[in-house]
Amino acid sequence: MANTTALTGINGLRDIRRSPASHLAEALETGSVPGKVVLKEGPFQTMAGVRVDPSSEEGARIASVTGGLPVRCGEVAGREGVSVLWLGPSEFLVVAAEEAHDSLGGDLIGSLTSALGDAPGQVVDLSANRTTYELSGPRARAVLEKGCALDLHPRKFKPGTALSTEVGNIPVTLWKTGEESFRLFPRASFADFLGRWLLDAMREYASPEVP
Amino acid sequence: MLLISCPNCGSRDETEFHYGGQAHVPYPENPSGLNDREWAEFLFYRDNTKGIFAERWLHSTGCRQWFNMLRDTVTYDIQSIYPMGAPRPDKAAAAPESGTASTAADSTTTGSAAPSIAATSITSTSTAPSTAPSTTQSGTTAPEGATK
């Protein structure tokens, strides 16, 4: 057990916390195949679940904080440093860097809460709910296609699109951030399974290609 | 594997969805006025249709919204997908929306059945072939376990 008396405020807690896939750090390092497919964990992002009617007045107030709300499935709205993913017609996931969290000097959660006010809806700090896997490289799509039924071909799945779906039977939000890079948001308790599943799917690309 | 077309998200695998049972079962107008058997029939008695069946589905892995579906229980052919609260498309002109249940688009309790809360209200939405046997049965003998 950590010596709790040695903790001084929030920064003491920051030093002892562990991300859901921290125990896989070494495996992710050795399992990645640079130039083909690389898997990393990008832990501790600030996330907030927002439920609000986007056409209402409070929806407009939330949109002014986040830089817009996505209007349909797959869309990602946002401003510099803040992204808003569409989860449902009135449900959104706000993702930002770790420093945007109120406990680290940011004001994202607080400003969302005050933008909602007493209006119907909710703003919930979900920063600990999910972790982030970053899968990138020319083979990233082939890895995902082993366990995702969506059409991931670039003609259909464009960069800047995020969809809630299943990867390796795990419910994840799959966000295509670039031509060859994906971000996966599994819930924390699935992080171990999904990390190992992805490493297994990546393994064949470490061997030389058979012509 | 069924390929289900979610009204919000488009075509997705069946594994992303959860089944919600028969659609259009209205909440009784006066629940406290029901006797045990009528209450049991509202809670537990559902059609066992062979053919076109109206049912509720939830896109639990995607947008987490409910919707209704007309599905053929023999061929698994999905004939229609329509929002919660909307009348059954193949019987749209028949029974008007009724009961105390909300008709809002997000309501899960709206039914197109007759306003009666009698024993027949459960079977009134069923298709013709299955109505006869279940009505006869519920009209004569009390179902086992319906009363203490």
Boltz contact constraints between the chains, C-beta under 6 A:
constraints:
  - contact:
      token1: [A, 73]
      token2: [B, 8]
      max_distance: 6.0
  - contact:
      token1: [A, 73]
      token2: [B, 9]
      max_distance: 6.0
  - contact:
      token1: [A, 88]
      token2: [B, 63]
      max_distance: 6.0
  - contact:
      token1: [A, 88]
      token2: [B, 64]
      max_distance: 6.0
  - contact:
      token1: [A, 149]
      token2: [B, 13]
      max_distance: 6.0
  - contact:
      token1: [A, 164]
      token2: [B, 62]
      max_distance: 6.0
  - contact:
      token1: [A, 166]
      token2: [B, 61]
      max_distance: 6.0
  - contact:
      token1: [A, 171]
      token2: [B, 61]
      max_distance: 6.0
